Amino acid sequence: MNVVRICNVLVSAWCIAASGCSPEAPAASSVSRPHVVTASRLSMGSTLTLTAWTDDEAAATAAFDEVFNEFARLEKLLSTWIPDSDVSRVNRAAGVDAVTTGSELREVLATARQMSDWTGGKFDVTFGALSGLWKFDHDQDNSIPDHQAVLARLPLVDYRAIRINDAAGTVFLARKGMSIHLGGIGKGYAIDRGVAILRLRGFRDFMMQSGGDIYVSGLKDGRPWRLGIQDPRGAANHSFAELDLSDGTFSTSGDYERAFVKDGTRYHHILDPATGEPARGVRSVTIVARRAVLADGLSTGVFILGANAGLALIEKLPDVEGVIVNDKNEVVISSGLRGRVRILAPPTDSP
């Protein structure tokens, strides 16, 4: 996922001058004016940045701490990198036993199943069975796994084999060797929870960003937040398009991060569950929606579906829009965003 560029608005300081005042006139006092308050922390493998447009910096800082704590709590439940997380415990018991989990994991998996159904299985959180063959995390070594080894694990990639039992509070993976990985949906879920916290604390004008997932609420200095879409082949933080947005979420999946090029072919971390290979046909997908968890998952699912089928899905879903850069470097914009997305320059064209 890309790093989203935020076009900041500078706030001018108020200057108050007085002359010729009588001795009895009250002295001018400074008035707290809305301004940007921001804080960042590493969470869920990305930098989580919180920004509020507010005149109460102390309240914003306290609310930010609550959000950071909620992300940390969810990471302990949903991360594959934490041995005693709910996800890790479910994966270890695959094909053996159902595991009692918190409601959060079951909620995320239920949402993931809906997106798997929408995308015909292209979005599938059981792609974790391919981990260790493809290495795009801290273990990236730019190696291409043996094709037969990849094919041998494909039967373990099947979202329909996840058994969720809300009455018993359990999750069960039906086959030994199956593995859930929530890298394509977990951060979106956490952002939605963080948004709820800030709103409960009375904030209406704020932004929350984790990697390529972002939510913007209200206004900044009286205007919608201006967000940039990363150029898939451009320099880091270089946008080819921009969009003004309020009270919505914005998620981008691309083939340019966690990737490498070998013998003229680009390999990246967004794997097609049907082949076990990096998906082809698209360079980036940006989804605009009302819920971050949907935008997060759909940006991955649409990427794997490809530009034509992906756009058709976007047009069917309510309150979902998208911008796709295909492998021919063409920009495809859904009907609800036409006239709202400003193309600053054509995307850079390179392999």
GUFI-472334 format. One line per field, with one value per residue (C-alpha): z, x, y; residue number from 1. Coordinates in steps of 0.02 Angstrom, whole numbers. Example, Ala and Ser with C-alpha at 12.3 -4.5 7.8 and 13.67 -1.06 7.14 Angstrom:
<recs>
w 390|357
u 615|684
v -225|-53
n 1|2
</recs>
This chain:
<recs>
w 0|-38|71|50|28|131|65|223|248|340|481|499|673|734|772|886|897|1006|1019|1112|1244|1408|1566|1611|1448|1473|1402|1244|1279|1165|1102|1064|881|791|729|677|817|761|834|761|825|746|749|649|545|485|551|624|610|695|653|723|680|852|980|1122|1104|1275|1237|1066|1140|1269|1135|1025|1166|1175|989|1001|1144|1044|896|1012|1090|920|857|1002|942|752|712|644|714|896|951|1073|966|922|741|786|901|767|638|753|781|595|552|735|845|857|957|1073|1015|1051|957|858|758|719|664|549|475|443|350|255|201|130|26|-29|-91|-180|-268|-312|-190|-255|-82|33|207|201|81|236|182|51|182|184|-3|-57|56|54|238|345|265|86|-10|-190|-223|-331|-253|-344|-445|-394|-211|-235|-324|-184|-58|-160|-89|81|16|35|136|135|251|393|519|629|775|863|984|1046|1020|913|747|660|503|423|351|425|356|329|392|410|375|401|315|189|312|491|482|406|549|676|591|605|791|809|718|840|987|920|884|1057|1127|1031|884|712|610|603|497|534|423|433|280|129|235|285|358|355|455|440|378|393|406|336|184|145|170|11|-22|-156|-247|-260|-434|-444|-540|-474|-331|-153|-98|-278|-322|-497|-440|-293|-215|-86|42|204|314|211|195|64|39|-94|-140|-263|-339|-298|-113|-41|-217|-325|-511|-578|-760|-812|-714|-561|-412|-269|-113|-181|-225|-331|-232|-394|-448|-292|-396|-390|-473|-644|-745|-619|-544|-409|-343|-232|-151|-74|46|212|314|319|337|171|80|145|89|-74|-132|-124|-198|-343|-377|-400|-500|-627|-699|-795|-670|-526|-596|-627|-444|-384|-486|-407|-226|-137|-69|-148|-280|-351|-456|-547|-639|-753|-823|-979|-865|-903|-765|-741|-629|-565|-609|-436|-437|-614|-600|-420|-451|-521|-628|-591|-720|-809|-702|-736|-868|-832|-804
u 0|53|98|-43|9|-87|-88|-78|-157|-51|-132|-87|-60|-177|-92|-182|-119|-187|-142|-208|-295|-343|-264|-431|-443|-420|-262|-282|-282|-233|-375|-347|-385|-409|-245|-168|-123|-34|51|127|171|226|80|29|187|155|166|-2|-25|-167|-211|-347|-402|-446|-425|-402|-231|-234|-399|-335|-176|-275|-393|-244|-172|-336|-326|-144|-191|-336|-223|-99|-238|-305|-131|-110|-268|-251|-65|19|183|126|131|-15|-130|-302|-248|-90|-185|-315|-178|-86|-246|-292|-371|-367|-484|-591|-514|-604|-570|-620|-767|-651|-572|-741|-807|-658|-673|-859|-824|-682|-800|-922|-782|-725|-901|-909|-742|-772|-635|-502|-495|-451|-373|-313|-174|-64|-34|85|192|369|366|343|442|386|395|552|614|612|758|697|684|552|483|472|312|267|287|164|39|50|-13|-156|-285|-251|-308|-497|-596|-747|-651|-654|-786|-850|-962|-1023|-1131|-981|-861|-742|-650|-594|-488|-548|-382|-210|-86|-213|-164|-258|-168|-261|-137|-268|-405|-341|-282|-446|-540|-427|-452|-641|-621|-506|-629|-765|-653|-616|-799|-848|-725|-813|-693|-767|-622|-480|-378|-312|-181|-96|6|-108|-267|-337|-498|-542|-682|-758|-652|-480|-477|-655|-618|-623|-461|-357|-282|-159|-151|25|101|134|297|342|451|393|256|231|46|-26|-203|-293|-464|-554|-643|-742|-814|-745|-605|-472|-366|-236|-158|-13|122|261|292|349|405|555|595|689|731|613|463|390|347|243|149|-30|-54|-194|-272|-309|-127|-24|72|74|-82|-60|-151|-156|-28|-134|-312|-381|-550|-657|-792|-875|-794|-607|-622|-717|-597|-447|-511|-588|-429|-343|-489|-514|-327|-330|-492|-413|-469|-624|-700|-643|-729|-888|-889|-860|-1007|-1121|-1079|-1167|-1058|-900|-795|-623|-475|-376|-210|-198|-42|-53|-38|-217|-317|-492|-612|-780|-936|-958|-784|-784|-767|-705|-533|-407|-268|-112|-5|-11|62|244|257|387|385
v 0|174|320|447|627|755|933|1036|1205|1332|1427|1610|1678|1813|1976|2098|2276|2416|2599|2748|2642|2721|2649|2570|2471|2282|2207|2104|1918|1776|1667|1484|1457|1289|1220|1054|933|776|622|464|291|127|5|-149|-140|39|214|265|454|546|726|837|1013|1078|1217|1091|1014|929|841|786|715|616|549|503|399|302|266|210|94|21|-15|-101|-205|-259|-300|-422|-511|-503|-512|-669|-605|-621|-805|-796|-687|-756|-775|-871|-988|-1024|-1057|-1178|-1278|-1288|-1454|-1508|-1406|-1250|-1108|-988|-810|-633|-559|-445|-587|-664|-494|-465|-639|-616|-454|-538|-677|-548|-472|-644|-679|-510|-540|-723|-776|-658|-580|-724|-708|-890|-840|-856|-1037|-966|-878|-942|-973|-793|-677|-496|-450|-429|-592|-524|-596|-565|-752|-836|-995|-1160|-1163|-1340|-1295|-1152|-1265|-1393|-1264|-1194|-1318|-1237|-1067|-1072|-945|-1062|-1180|-1052|-1103|-961|-1008|-852|-949|-1047|-902|-1006|-1009|-1168|-1194|-1355|-1415|-1441|-1318|-1179|-1007|-843|-680|-515|-400|-347|-300|-284|-104|-49|-130|-44|125|108|73|223|336|283|331|505|537|477|604|742|765|794|864|738|619|445|361|191|148|163|165|332|404|589|667|839|982|1057|1246|1250|1142|955|860|851|680|628|461|392|377|187|211|383|439|407|529|588|599|589|635|713|710|818|710|726|589|447|323|303|146|106|-61|-62|-170|-46|-77|-244|-290|-324|-335|-487|-520|-381|-449|-364|-475|-406|-458|-456|-639|-711|-855|-947|-958|-922|-794|-603|-534|-456|-325|-182|-63|17|25|162|131|268|209|251|112|85|-104|-113|2|-95|-265|-206|-118|-288|-385|-265|-265|-454|-452|-335|-169|-224|-345|-236|-81|-182|-235|-57|5|-126|-85|59|200|126|215|184|240|105|118|-34|-117|-9|143|195|280|209|308|246|346|422|501|571|758|743|667|791|716|817|727|559|419|381|245|112|-78
n 1|2|3|4|5|6|7|8|9|10|11|12|13|14|15|16|17|18|19|20|21|22|23|24|25|26|27|28|29|30|31|32|33|34|35|36|37|38|39|40|41|42|43|44|45|46|47|48|49|50|51|52|53|54|55|56|57|58|59|60|61|62|63|64|65|66|67|68|69|70|71|72|73|74|75|76|77|78|79|80|81|82|83|84|85|86|87|88|89|90|91|92|93|94|95|96|97|98|99|100|101|102|103|104|105|106|107|108|109|110|111|112|113|114|115|116|117|118|119|120|121|122|123|124|125|126|127|128|129|130|131|132|133|134|135|136|137|138|139|140|141|142|143|144|145|146|147|148|149|150|151|152|153|154|155|156|157|158|159|160|161|162|163|164|165|166|167|168|169|170|171|172|173|174|175|176|177|178|179|180|181|182|183|184|185|186|187|188|189|190|191|192|193|194|195|196|197|198|199|200|201|202|203|204|205|206|207|208|209|210|211|212|213|214|215|216|217|218|219|220|221|222|223|224|225|226|227|228|229|230|231|232|233|234|235|236|237|238|239|240|241|242|243|244|245|246|247|248|249|250|251|252|253|254|255|256|257|258|259|260|261|262|263|264|265|266|267|268|269|270|271|272|273|274|275|276|277|278|279|280|281|282|283|284|285|286|287|288|289|290|291|292|293|294|295|296|297|298|299|300|301|302|303|304|305|306|307|308|309|310|311|312|313|314|315|316|317|318|319|320|321|322|323|324|325|326|327|328|329|330|331|332|333|334|335|336|337|338|339|340|341|342|343|344|345|346|347|348|349|350|351
</recs>
